[in-house]
Amino acid sequence: MTTVYIGMTVDILHHGHINIIEQARKYGDVTVGLLSDSAVADHKRLPYLTYEYRKQIVENIKGVAKVVPQEEWDYAPNIRKYRPDIMVHGDDWLEGPLLPYRERARVALGEYGGHLIEIPYTRGVSSKEMLTQMQTLGTTPDIRRRTLKRLIAAKPISRFIEAHNPISALIAEHTSFERDGKNCEFDGFWSSSLTDSTARGKPDIEALEINSRLSNINDIFDVTTKPLIMDADTGGKLEHFELNVRSMERLGISATIIEDKVGLKKNSLFGNDVAQNQDDIGAFCDKIRAGRAARVSDDFMVISRIESLILDKGMNDAIERAQAYVEAGVDGVMIHSRRNTPDEVFEFAKLFKADFPTIPLVCVPTSYNTVTESMLAEHGFNVVIYANHLLRAAYPAMQNVAREILRNGRSSEVDKDLMAINDILELIPGTR
């Protein structure tokens, strides 16, 4: 029997998928190359459904003989592996960003005499538009919470950005950029104690109550769908941390990061310019164990933030703490640095990953900001957090507009720096 190959994602099943399968059946036995989570996440948003769920759906579609994983966005490796007689694809890749993949598929088929058949793209259907509609409807706490672990498993490195209120989170959720043929976007949000405090005009000394911060996150969750990591400072008293873990998990937060310091919280980037003290290793391990024990599911992650390099305690102290925290069961490690180069975090990553290659490693390159995401991934980092950039961008913009209005006694001069009034009215659905 003639073998026919189709590649697809099927995160949202629609009549376009059914049509291409029906067309392919006319030529022989249909094998669907189902794109893995990592193949999809490397080019666009991680699918809502896991690979296994999507596989179950496709296997039960009439006309599908076999489902195999396609581990790359590129079809050519699977064509060479399975050597189908025919590959069927819609004609939507005759131009645009998919054109190079069409050419590579044609070359691979030609190596053994395979054929490419292109059928008219099904009009009136758009997976992207359907995804937008799903985002409008929202998501559930369970789906949102488990997404971080899926991202870490699927992507070389996941990027998170600070969101201090719902509008900043909306900007982060919907901003994307085409780079090197891939659609780049932020994978989720970082709830920063610094920017949450600053946005409320309070010092970053754990002055905000946990319920105030969780209320703000709940407002963010009302209008977004991506996962969130919460900066929980020191975690507070062990007994309080247990209760807070349950609250964070119930809300749908994916992870909390707690730093191994004690006493009045001061921002880490001050280093030893202000009085800061690290926690005892044993006491901090007890807090890690208590937080993990308080969870209802393994989807929620407790991540330790090591302050040894911040406080000039040295690499040996940082590695000793990392080993102890992993033995205590921590779900990930964040190494922090205030140096303007990534050298010491790269050294830490090399030593850490040699012992714990599967434990997620997190960094916040605020001070060493010339490092690229690809460099971080090459050195073993799984998550990069842009920890305060949206608030730092908003403040000077607002300050400048306020000053110019005072300078000119009117607002005409600042129009060039503002969104058009019609754009702001259309920004949030339902405003009109």
N, C-alpha and C positions, 0 to 999 in steps of 0.2 A: 504494500500500500504506500502511496506517496505520502511523505511527511511534510507538514506545513508548520512554520514557526510564526508566532505572534509575540511581541513584547508589549507588556502593559503593566500599569500600577494597580488599578481597580481599588483606589481608596473609597471612591464614590461610584458605585455601579450604576450605569445609565444605558440608554438604548444605543448609544454609539458603540459601546463594548459589544453588545449583543449583535449589532449589525456586522461588525468586522469578523466576529466568530462565525456568523452565518455565511458570510462571503467566503471565509477561509475553508469551511467544511466542504465546499463544492470541489476543492482541489485534492483533499485527502484527510488523513488523520491530523488533528490539530494539537500541537504542543504549545502551551502558553508559557513564555518566559516571564515569570512574575518578578518584578523589580523588588529587591530586598529593601528593608528599611534604610540601610546604609547607602544604597545606590540612589534612593530618592532624596534622602537628607543631604547628600552631597551637592544637590542642585536646587532643591526647593524645600518647603516645609516638610517636616517629618509627617508621614501619613497618620491619620487619626487611628486607623486600625492596624494592628500588628501584622507582620508577614503571615503568621499562622492563621489568623482570622481571615485575611484576604485570600489565602490559599484555599481554605475551606469553601469560601464563596465560589471561587472560580472552578474548583473541582466539581461543583454541583451544577454548573451551567451545561445545558445540553450541547453536545458537539465537541466538548473538550476531552481529548483522550488522555492528556498528561499535563501536569504542571511542574515546571522546574524553576529553580531560583535563577534570576539574572542579577549577578552581584555588581554589575557596573551599569551606568547610564548608557554606555556604548554597547551596541548589539553584537559587534564583531566577535568578541571572545566566545559567546554562546553559540554563534553560527559555526565557528571553527570546532567547537566542542561537540555539538550535536549533529552538524552537517545535514540540515534539513534540505529536502529537494526544493522547497519554495519558502520564501518569506513573504508575508502579507503585511502591508502597512498602509495607513491612510495617506492621501496625497498632500497632507498639510505640512510635510517636511521637504517639499520641493524648494522652499526658500526659508530664510530665517535661521535661528540658532540651531535647529535640528539638521540643517543641510550637511554639515561635516559628518554627522553620524550616519546619514544616508549613504554618503560616499564610501565610508569605511565598511558599511554593511554590504554594499555592492562589490567591493574588492574581495571581501571574505567569501561571499557566495561564488564569485568568479573563479576562485582558487580550485574549486572542485566541480564546477558546472551547475551550481545552484542558480535559481531564478528569483528575481524580485517582482512581485505583483503589487501595484499600488491601486487602491480603490478610492473613490471620492470620499472625502471627509464628511462625516455625518453633520449636516447643518443644524443649527438651532439648539446645539448642546455645547456646554462649556463646563468642564470640571472646575476651572478657576472660579466661574460665577457661582457654581454650586457651593464651593468652599467658602466663598464670601458670604453666602446666605447662611451657611452653617455657623460661621463666626458671629453673624448677627444674632443668631439664636442663642449662642453661648456654648458652654461646656459644663461638665459636672466636676465636683471636687475630686472624685476618684480618678477620672481621666486626666485631669490637670496634674494631680499629685504624682502619678506614675510616669509622666512624660519625661522627667529629668533622667531617670534611669535608662529609659529607652534611648534618649539622645546620647548619653554617654556610651551606650553599647553600639550605636549606629554611626556616630560621627568621629572623625579624628579629634576635633575640638569643638565645643559648643560655646557660643558667645552670649553673655547676659549683660544687660545694661540697666543702670539705676533708673527707677521710676518712683517719684516721690508723691505723685497724685494721679488721678485717672487720666488727665489729658496728656501727661508725659508718657504714661503707659500706652495710650492709644497711638501716640507718635511712634513709640518703639515697636508696637505690634505691627503697624502697617508700613513702616519704612523699609524699602528694599533697594538694591542696586545691582545691576548686571555687571559682573566682573569676570573676565576670562571665560565667558560663555556660561557662567553659573549665576543663578539668582541668589544673592547674598541677603540675609536678613537676620535679625536678632532672634535667638532661640527662646529667650525668656527675659524675666525681670529680676532685678536685685533690689530688695527693700533695705535701704541703707539707714542705719541709725543716725549717721551724720546728716544726710540730706532730709530725712524725716524731721529731725530736730530743727535744722536750719530753716526749713520751710515753715515751721511754726514759731520761729523767732526765739528758740530756746537753745542753750548750750548742749554740746554733744557729750553729756555726762550721765547717760541713762536717766535723764530727767523725764522723758516721756513714758507714761505707763504702757504696759504691754497691750491693754485693751484699746488704747488710743491708736497704737500702731496697727493692731489687727483690724480695727474699724476702717482705717485708711486702706489696708490691703483688700478688705471686703469690697470697698468702693471701686478699687482697681479691678477686682474680679468681676464686678457687675458688667464691665464694658470690654473685657478682653478674654482671650482663651489660652494664652501661653503660660507655661509654668513659672513659678516664682521661688527664689531662694531668699530666705530672711536672715539678715544680720541680727543676731540676738545678743550682741556684745559679749559679756562674760557668761551669760545664761542666768545670772543671779544666784540666789541660794538653790541648793540642790533640790529641795522640796518644791520650790516655786518652778524650777525648770521642768520638773516632771509634769506639773499641771499645764505649763505653757506649751509643752510638746503636744499634749492632747488637743489643746485649742488650735495650734497651728495645723496639725494633721487634719482635724475635722474641717477646717476652712478650705483645705485643698492645697496648702503650701507644700512644695516638693522637698525642701530641705531647710535646715537651719545651720548656720555656722556660728560656733561659739569660740571665743578667744581665751587662751590660757593665762589670763591675768586676774588679779584680785584687787580689791580696794576701789576707790573712786575712779570711774572710767575716764581716761584721757585718750584722745585720738592717737593712734599708733604712729602716724607720720611725725609726731613731735619727738619720737624716740626718747633718749635720755635727757632731753632738754627740760622735761617735766618729770615729776616723780611717778614712776610706773613700776609695778611689781608683778612678776610672774607667779602663777599658782604653783603649789606643790604638785609634782607629777602624780602622786597617788591620789590626791584629792580631786584633781581634774579627771583622772580615769574613773573615779567613782561617779562623777557627774555624767560622763559619757555613758557609762553602764546604766545609770538611772534614766537618762533620756531615752536610750534605746529600749529599755524595759517598759517604758510608759507608752510606747507606740502600740497601735492596734494592728498595723500592717507593716511589712518590710518596705513598702513603697516610700515611706517617709525616711529621709536620710539625716543623720546627725554627723556633721562634719566639724573637725577640730581645726582651729586656726592657731598656728604656732608663731609665737612672738619672739623667739630667740634671736633672730637676725635683727629685728627691730631694736632690741634692747642690748645689742652687742654682746650676747652671751656665746656666740660662736657656733660653728657648724656642728661640732660634736654634740652640743646641747640640743640643737634642733633635731638631729637624727635620733638621739636618745629618746627625746619626747615623742617623735613620730613612731618609733618602734613600740613604745609603751601604749600609745593611743590606739595603734592598730591591734595590739594584743587585747586591749579593753573592748574592741569590737567596733571602733569608729567606722563609719561608712565612706569616709573620704578625708583628705588632709588638704588644708590650705596653708601654703607657706607665704609669709609676708616679708617685704623688704622695702626700705626707704632709699636704697641706692639708686643712682640714675642710670645704671647699666644692669642687665639681667644676669650678670656673671654668677652671683652667689645663689640665685634661685635655680639657675641651670645646674650648678654644682650639687645643690640639694636634690634636685630632681633625679640626677644620675645616680646618686647614692641611694635614694629612696626607692626608685623603680627597680634597682638591682635586687632589692630584698622583697619588694611588694609590687610586682608588675601589674597586678589587677586592681589595686586600690586607686580610685579616682584621685587625681591631683588637681588642685585649683590654684589660680594665681590672680592677683589684682595689680596689673602693671601701671599704677598711677604715676609713680616716680620714674620708672624705667620704660617710658611710653614710646620709645622708638622701636621696641621689639614687635615683630609681626606675629599674627596668629599662627602662620605656618611654622615659624621658628619655635614657638611655644609647643606646638603639636609634635614637632620633631624631637623635642627634649622631654616628651612624656606628659605634658600637661593635657588634661581632659576638658577643663572648663576655664574660660577667661572671663573676668568680670570687669566691666567699665563702670566703676563704682560711684561716680558722682558727677558725671559729665553733663547730663541734661540740666541739672540745677545750676551748675557752674556756667552753662551757656545762657540760661534764662535770666540770671541775675544781671549781668552787664547789659543785656539787651533791654531789659525793663528800665534799668537805671539810666541808660542813654536816652530813651524816649522821654522819661520824666524830666530829665535835665533840659532837653531841647524844647519841650513845651514851655518850661519856665523861661528859657532864654528868649524865645520868640513871642511869648504871650499868645500863642495859638498852636494848633496841632498840624497845620499844613505841611511844615518842613519834615515831619516824621512819617508822612504817608508812605514814602519809599521803603521804610523799615517795617511796615505793618502788613498783615493780611488784609485783603480787601474785605469790606464789611459783608459783602454777599458770600464770600468764602467762609467767613466765621459763622454766618447764619446756616450755611450748608454743611459745616464741619461735623456736626452731631446729628445723626438721623432722628427725625421726629421734631426738629426745631421749627421747621416751617409749618 
